[in-house]
Amino acid sequence: MSYSVGQVSGFAGVTVRTLHHYDKAGLLTPGERSPAGYRLYGDADLARLQQILFYRELGFSLEEIRALLADPEADPLAYLRERHRALKEQVDRLNRLVEVAERAIEVQRTGVRLTPEERFEVFGDVAFDLSYATDAHLKWGESASHREAMARAAAHTKEDWRAIMAEAAQWRRTLLRVFEEGAAADSAPAMDVAEEHRGHIGRWFTPCPPETHCRIADEYTEDARAFALVVPPPEQRPGLDRYLRDAVRANAERMRSR
């Protein structure tokens, strides 16, 4: 059975122009003609077209396909192995580009303008979750405090970040000690830890009145990604996020009553 160019175009998913181009390039010349001189594709032509489309999908050039189909001694498996190797190299290159893009996004979303080497030196295993950074930007990006925090973060030097991380680490040690000693969330030691955290935010990022601090602490219990920014997962304890939130709320009440 024979098929016209239009019919082949329809069920093969290629344009008539592409079929004409394959014919002109000597890659796929229909074996039959209608009485009126129109191209007609037989079963052998369709089988060849299927091979061409398969190789095109894998990224072979038309010249490569022509050489492969023209040489009866050509080893299709060798061609496919070489294409597999080239595609893996391309995937690796694209993955590297994705990493570069993610670092660029991280800079924009977190405001931390350090080289990758500096980031590892300063932050170690502490990582920013890009998905949370993006969500936070969408959620708070229009607020003046968020814009100020991002601007100040962008202005911090490597030495600033060293000091920030050291201060945060000392604060976490105090938080864990108070928590593990069983002090109530509304006790003076717990509220003092909360106040120290509020001061840390104000010193390094943006003014943090008690109401703002409460909203930040609420995020710690609502989104594990937010809590991981202040207490990395290896240092977390069950219920610690709620304990910190409650201590922040109690401290806010203490501040308002003064």
N, C-alpha and C positions, 0 to 999 in steps of 0.2 A: 504494500500500500504506500502511496506517495502523499506528501503534504506540501501545501504551498508555504511561502515565506510567512504569510500572515498567520497561518495555523501554527507553525512551529514557534513563531514569536509568542503566541498566546499561551501555549501549554508549556513552553520551556522557560518562560519568564525573562526573555531577552528581547531587546528592541529589533525591529526590522533593520534599522541602521547598523546594529552590531552584526547581524547575520550577513549583511552586504559587505561589511568591513572584513569579516572572516573570509568571505569568498574572494574579495579583491586581494587579500594578503596570501591567498593560496593555502589557508589553514583549513577551510571547510568549503569545498566546492560541491554543490549539489550534483548528484549523479544523473539526474533526469531533467528534462525540460518539457513543458506542456506544449501542445501544438501551437500555442500563441507565443512560445518562447520564454515563458516564465519559469523561474527556478522551482524544482520539485525535489523534496527531500525524502529519501527512502529510509528503510530501517538501518542500514549501515551508516548513513549520514547522521541519523539521530544518535546512534551509539557513539560516533566520533564526537558529536556535539556534547554529549554527556561527559566524555573524557575531558574535553576542552574546558567545560564549565567547572569541573572538579578541580583541575589544575589551576584555573584562574582564581577559584575560591581560596586556594592555598598560597596565592601570591606569585605564581609563576608568570613570567612575561610571555608574550605571544611568541617571541623568538625561541624561548626555552621550550614551549609547548610544541612548536613546529619541529624542533630538533628531536624531541622525545618521540613524537608520533611518526616522524619520517624514518627513524633508524630502527630497523627490525631487530637489531641486536642490543638496543638500549635497555638498560636495567631500570625499570620504573621504581623499584625499591631503593636503589641507590639515590635516585633523584629525590625521592620522598624523605630519605634519611637526611640528605643535605638540606632540604627545605625545613625539616624538623629542627635541625641544628640552628639554621638561620632565624627561624621563628622564635626559638628559645632565647637567642641573643637579643632579638627585638623586644621580647617580653621583659628580659632583664633590664634593658635600657629604659623601657617605659616605666618599670617599677622604680628605677632610680629617679626618673623625672617626677613620678608621683611623690616620692619622698621629698624632693626639692620643693614641689608645690605645697606639700603639707607643712614643711618648715616655714615657707613664706606665709601661708595662712596662719600658722601659729604665731608668727611675729605680729601679724596684723590683729589677731584676735586677743592675744595675751599681752601684747605690748612689750615683750621681753626681747630686746634687740641685742642678742649675743650670738656669737658664732656657735656652730654645733659643738666645737671643742670646748669653748667657754661654758656652754650649757652643761655639758657632762661634768666639767670640773667643779662647777658651782652647785648644780642640782643633784648630781649623782643619779641615783635610781628614781628620784622624784620626777614624775612625768606629768605634763599637762595633757588632759584629755581634750583633744581638739573638738570633739562633738559637744562637750560641755561648754568649752570656750565660745563656740559658735552660738549655742543656744543662749548663753548668758548675754552675748552681744546683742542678739535679737530681742531678748527680754528687757535688758537694761540700757541698751545702746543710746537711747534718747535722753537718759537722765544725766544731769550735770555731774553727779558724783561718779558715775561710771566713766564718763569722758575724762574727768580729772584723774581717776585712778589709772586709766590706760596711758594718759599723757605722762604721768609721773613714773609709771613703770617703764615706759620707753626711754625716759631720761636717766634711769638708774645705770650706773656703771657696774662693771664686774665686781668691784670692791663693795659697792652698795649692796649688790645681791649676796655677796658673802656675809655681810653684816645681817641682812634680812634673814637669811637661812639659819645663821647661828642663833639669832634671837628667837626665831620660830622653834628651833630645836630645843632650846632651853625652856621655852613656854610649854612645849609638849611634855617634857619631862615633869614639869610641875603639875600639869593637868593630870597626867597618869598617876602621879604619886597621890594627889588629893583624891582622885577617883578610887584608887585601890585601897586607900586608907578608910574608905567608907564615909567620907564627909558628905553631908546632905547637899543637894544642889543649891539650896538657899542658905547654906552656911557661909560664914565670912571667908574661909579659905577658898571655897568654890567661886564665890562672887568676885573675890580678888583676882582669881585666874581669868575670869570673864573680862574684868576691867583691864587686865594686862593685854588681853587679846584686842580689845577695843582700841587701846592706846597704840598697839602695833599697827593696826590698820590706819589710824590717823597719822602716825609718824611717817609712814612710808607710802601711803596711797591716797587717801581722801579723808576729810573730816567724817567722823563716824559717831553721830549722836546716838543715844540709847535706842531710839525707834529704828534707826537704820541698822544698828547692830542686831536687833531682834529679827528683822527681816532676813539678814544674812544668816543668822543661826537657824532660822526656820528652814532655810535651804539645806542645811546639813542633814536634817532628818528626812527631807523630801527627795533628795537626790544624792545618792552615794558618791557621785562624781565630785560634787561640791565638797563633801566632807573629806574626800581623799586629798584635796588641795591643802587642808590644814593638818590632817592626821593621815599619813600614808597607810595603806592597808596593813602592812606588817605590824604597825604599832596600834592598830585599832583594837578595841575590846567590845564585847557585846553590850549595847546600851550606852556606849560612850557618846554617841552623837546626840541622843536625847538628853543625857546628863549635861552636856555642854550647852545645848539649847535652853534647858531649864535654868542653868546657872546664869546665862546671859539675860534671860527674862527677869530673874530675881535681882540681878545687878541693876537692870533698868529701873525696877521699882525702887531700889535703894537710892539710885541717882535722882529719881523724881521726888523722893521724899525729903531730900536734903534742902 
